[in-house]
Amino acid sequence: MCIKIKKLKGILFFYCKISEGIKSKAKQNFGGMRMKRLKKGFTLIELLVVIAIIGILATTLAPKLREQLAKAKDAKAIAVLGAGRTAADIIFVDKLIQSDTTSGVSITLAEIKGKLDSKAAEVYDTTNATSTSALIIGGSRTGATGDMTYGGTVTLEISDIDAESESVKLSFTKAANSDTHSTEGKEWAKY
């Protein structure tokens, strides 16, 4: 049995007696019809607030994410340089063992590239048919603290083969589509 208590702005409030005690119910009156008021889902304001928060986070984090991806690509190119130096030293020692003299030993970049694994091959720029030594980088800077330019390549080259110290110097040089420094601010030639 329910008793009508009061009516506020089209909502009728009732108190019904049930076995556990008194429970209030709210029903909305629409043109004489009473309907239960349902509260399921999110309101438009709640959804707009969530979308605004996601938008703010995206605009704040996107530049940092892009910079970190560029640094990761640079680190991959630097790792290939290290692996290339090791491969060059192995090739050089093999050629020294096979030849009678230390003079006239030469190493090509194709030989070095052949010793590297498949992950290193992903870093080589295959779009440039004229250069077999271009490595894809994430970005470069005009100076140690200059503006960052995303993308580009650096060229891997053999700068010196020293028979007396039995070593091969492998280094980066700036390509036409990159600047002089890495994303970390270090000169490409100094790696």
C-alpha positions, 0 to 999 in steps of 0.5 A: 500500500502506497501513500502519496506524500508530495508532488515536486516539478512533475515528480510524485513521491510515494511511501510504500510499506513493505515487510523490511520497512518503508521504501520511497519510490519516485515516479515521473508524471507525463501527461497523466501517465506515470513512468519509472525514471531510469538512470542507466548510462552516462550523461552527455556532460560526462562523456564530453569531459572524458573526451576533453581529458583524452584530447588534452593528454593526446596533444600533450603526449604526442610530441614527446612520443614522436621525439622518443620514436626518433631517438629509438630509430637513431639508437638502432642506427648507432647499434648497426654502426657498432655491429658494423665495426665488429663485422669489419674487424672480423672481415679484416682479421680474416683477410689478414690471415688469408693473405701473406701481406698486411698491405692492400687489404680492402673491405667493402660496405657490401661485405660488412652488410653481408655479415649483419643480421636481418634486424640490421637490414631493416635500418638500411634505406632501400629506397635509395638505389644509388647508395648502399650505405644509407641508414634510416634515422629518426631525426637530426638537429642543426646543432647540439640544441637546434630544432629537430628535423624528423626523418632522414638518413646518414651515410655509413662509410669506411674512413680508414683501414689501419694494417699496423693496428689491425683495425677498421674505422667505420663512421657516419657522415651527414647525408643531404636530407639530414642535419649535422647532429643526432636527436641527442645533440651529438655530431654524427661524425663523432659516433 
